[in-house]
């Protein structure tokens, strides 16, 4: 199994046709596709960490979504449906392990049923295959320990280790002739006004990318895929900083191994359209573990995966941003509830028990799927000031 990608760890000065900033799954997938389409160009991928795909790529539920949730005809809907199919095909071709374990979106209250039926219609319009609405008996046939009055069954939802997928993209990129540079934290992106000293190439490579260590890469084109720092990269390159990214952290619980029999596939609640989150859910992992969650609370650091991680600039930028202020005012009750459930485990377990009543004891759960390593998800919520 692929666990790492051979990388160049330092560069003092380099030139290439195209530079891709960001070694997460978006940057690696983009670099791979570009080099396959344009094999006559030279490509370099720049990553600020010492390893690839250490942040959002690996800090998520690991689900291959089928495309149910998004507005029919939207770019998200089209890309999700097509992307799921491509993901399965790619994993098959590269031997990346996955499970097509399916998903149930479960209604436990009568008032959730109309929203569930609306999701079903939306999924059909999006072209999601083999969707069906099932009753309480069929729910128990699919998930013996799950309780609900109706559910939407999506058999083509799956699970995968997205970091492993990203590393495989990186291997493809290098095998096609691309270079990967780690430990290169971009501090500035400018247009050159003169040729490099001793160079006879003039301004063939006009874009200058500098690192915090004083290293320099020159290129003809640059593509930034900076994850939670995308807005700041946009700003330093002379573009707009909006939409601004506000970081949110999610905390998971994990079933003790002897309780894994309770969950066979993904189990999700019916989402509330008033809020930009899908709610706590039950997610089996390709390593055999089962994660429960996440909640969604404001993070005090853009890449802060633990409760007490703090960065003064990230925190003040978020709090002073009008877009976040409007979001908080609109969802203050929901936000307080998320913080409460994050602090008090029993409150989160109470919600989970609506779907799996056998979760009657907190002792059957562990508080951190990473064993203290902070493997909680972190995502950026795009916000506009207006």
N, C-alpha and C positions, 0 to 999 in steps of 0.2 A: 504493500500500500504506500502511495506517495505521501511523504510527511514534510518534505521541504523541496525547495527549488534552488539550484545552484545560482548564486548571485555574485555580482561584483559589488564590493562593499565600500569602495571609495573612488572618487574621481576628482581630479584637480581641474581639468579642462577637457571638454569633449564637444563634438559636433554631431548632429544627426538631422535627418529630414524632419522627423516628427518626434516630439517628446510627449509622453503621457505622464501626468502628475497624479499619483495615487495608486497604491498597490493593493487595493481592495478588489472585490469581485467586479465592480463596475469598471474600474481602470484596467484590470487584467482582461476582462471580456472584450472591452473596447480595443485594447492593444492587439489582442489576438485576432480579432476580426479585421482590423485595419491592415495588419501585416499579411494576412492571407489574401486580402483583396489587392494589396499593392506591394508585391514581393520585391519590386525593384527599388523601393525606398528603404532608408535606414531608420530604425526605430529604437528609442530608449525609453524605458519606464523608470520613473523616479519615485521612491517610497521613503518616507521619513523614518520609519521604524527599521529595526535590524532584520525583521522577518516580514513576510507578506501576510496580508489578510488578518491582521490582529484585532481589528476593531469591529465595526458593524457586521462585516461579513460573517464572523463567527459568533456574534452576540445576538442571536435571534432564535426563534422557535424551530428553525430548520424544516419548515413546511414548504412543499411544492403546492401552491394554491392553484385551484382549477379555473378561477375567474368569475365567481358568483357575485361578488359584492359590488362591482363597478358599474357605472352608468352605461347602458347599452350604446354602442357606437363610439364610446370614448377611447382615447389612446390607451388608457390603463386597461380597459376591458379587452381590447384586441391584443395587446402585448401579453397580458396574463394568460389568456387562453393559448395563444401561439407559443408563448414562452414555456408553459408547462409541457407541451408536446415536445418542444426542442430539448428541454432539460432531460426528459426521460430518454430520448434518443441519444443525447450526448453521453449520459451516464452509461447506457448500454454499450456504446462504441468504445468507451475508455475504461470500462470495468469499475466505475465508481459505484459503491453500494448504495442502494436506496430501497424503500418499501412503499409500494402503492397500497397503503393501508386504509385509505378512505377517510371520510370525515362525516360526522353527524352534527348538524346545527340544530340544537334541541330547544323546543319551547316547553317551559315548565309552568307557565301561567297562560290563562285563556287570552289575555290581551296581547300576548306575543304572537298568536297564531296568524292574524292578518299580516304582520310584518314578515313572518316566515313564508307565507304564501307569495307575498310580493317578491321576496328573494328568489323563490323558485321560478317565478315568471321572468325575473331579471336574468337569472342564470340561463334559462332557455334562450332568451333573446341574444345572449352573449355567445351561444354555441357550445356551452358546457355539456359534455356527453353524459348520458345515462343518469341524469338527475331524477329523483323521485321523492315524493312526500310519503312518509310512512307513519303508521299509528303506533300506539304504546306497545302493542305486542311485537311489532316488527323491530322496534327499538331494542327490546330485550333480546331478540334473536341476533341482532348485530352486536349489541353491547349488553351482555347479561346483567351487569351491575348498574346500568344507567337507567334513570327514571325520567319520563317526560310524557307529555300528552300528544305531541306530534314532533316530527323531525324532518329535516331535509337531508337526504342521503346523497353524498357526493363520492362515488367510488373511485374517481380518478385523482383525488387529492392524495399526496404522498409525503414522505419525509426523506431528507437527505442531509448530509453534512456539507453545508455550503462552503465552508472554508476549504474542504478537500476538493470541491469542484473548482474553486478559485485557484488553488495551487496547480490543479491539472491544466487550467487555462494558461497559467504561467509557464508550465513545461512546454505546452504547445507553442507559445510565443517564442521561447528561447530556441526550440528546435527549428522554428522558421527563420531564425537569424536575428531575433530581437535581443537587446541587452537590458538587463535589469540592474539598477543601482539602488542599494538600500542605504539607510543612514543619511539620506539626502533630504533635509527639511527645507522646503522652498521658503525663502524669505523675501524674494523680489522677482518680478517678471517685468522686463522693460524691452523697449526697442533700441537696438544698437544704433549709435551715431557714427561709429567708425569701425574699421576692420580690427580683429585681434592683432596684437603685436606679433610681427613675424609672419603674418598670414598673407597669402597672395590671392585669397578667394573673395576679397572685397566684402560686400554685404550679402553674400549668398545665404548666410544664416543670420537673419536680422533679429530674431527673438533671443533675448538673453535671460536665462534662468539662473539665479544665484541661490546658494544654500546658506544656512546660518553659520556654516564653517568657512565660508569664503570660496567654496567650489563654484564652478561655472559650467553650464551647458548652453550651447548655442544651437538653435534649430530654425527651420523654416516655419513650422507650425507647432502649436502647443495645444493639447487637450487636457483640461483639468477635471479630475474625478476625485475630489478631495473629501468626500464623505461629510463628516460633521464640520469640516472647515471649508466647504465649498464656497460659502458666501465671502469668507475672508480672502480666499484665493482669487475670487472674482474681483474683489476690491483692489487688491495689490496689483492686478494686471490691468487696471484702469477701467474696469467695467462696474456695473451697479452691484451694490451689496444686497439688494433685495431680489427675490424674497429672502428674508433673514432666517437663519436656522436657530431654533431654540431647543436645547437638549432635554430629553425626557428619559428617565431611567425606569426600567421595569424589574421587579423582584420576583423570582420564581421560588416555589417550593418544589420538592422532589419526593416521590414516593420511595419508601424503603423497598429494597429489592424484593422482599418477601410479599409485598403488596402489589407488585406490578401486574398480577393476574386481573386486577380490577379494570384495567384499560386495555383495549385491543387496538383502537385507532384514535384519530383525532376527535375530540368532543368539544364543540364550541357553543356558546350561548347565542341567542338571537341578538344581533347588535342593535343598540339604540341609536337611531340616526341623528340624535341631538349631539352625540359626542364622537370625536375623531378616533376612537379606539374600538377594538373588537371585543373587549372584555376578557375576563380570565377564562382560560381553556385548559384542556387536558391534552398533552402532546407526548406521544411516544417518541423516543429517539432511536437513531440507527444503532447506537451502542447498547440498546436494551433498557435504558432507564426511562422513566416517565416524569415529565415536568408538568407542574401545575402553576398557572399564572399566565402572563404577568399582570401586575398592577401598572400604573403609569403615574409617576411623580416627577416634578421638575428636578433636574439634575443640577448640581452646583458646579459642575465642571463638564466640559464638552466630551471628554473621554474619561469620565469618572464613573467607574462601575461599582464602587462601594458607597455605602451610605455617607461616610465622612469625607469623601474626596471633594476638594474645594479648590477653585481657582478664582481669584478676585476679579480678573478681567471678564472671564466667562460669566460670572455671577452678576456683576454690575451691568454688563452689556444686555443680559437677558431681562433683568428687572427694569431697566430704563427704556426698553423697547416697547413702543406703543402697541405693536401687534400682540405681544404677550399680555399686556395689561388688559386689552379688550377680551382676549381669550379667557383670562382668569375671571374677569367680571361676569362673563357670560356663563361660565361653568364652575362657579365658586362652590356650590354644594357638592358637585361631583368630585372636585379637586380635594375638598376636605375629607370626603369619604375615602378616596384613594390613599391619602396620607394616613388616615386612621387604620385602614386595613394593612398598610405597610408596616405600621408600628405594632399592631396587635394581631398576632397570628390567628387567634381564635375567630376574629371577625372575617378573615379571608376564608378560613375553613368552613364557616357557616354558609358562605355563598357556594362553595364547591359541593357541599352536602346536598344542595338542591338537585344536583345531577347524579351524584354518586353517594347515596345515603350511608353506605358502608364506611365512608370516611368519618367515623364517629369519634376517633381519637387522634389528637395531635401527635401522639407518640408514633403514629404510623407514617409520619412525614419528617423529612429533613428540611432545614431552613435554607440551605444554599446548595444548588446543584454542583457548584464548583468546589465544594468542600472548603470554603473560605477563600477561594481564588477569585471571587467576584465575576462569575460568568453570567451575570445578568445582562439582559439586552439593553442597548442604548440606541435611541434613534433621534433624528432631528425632525422636529415638526416645522414645516415651512410656514412662516407667517408673513403677512403683508402689513405694513404700517397703516394703510388706509382702511 
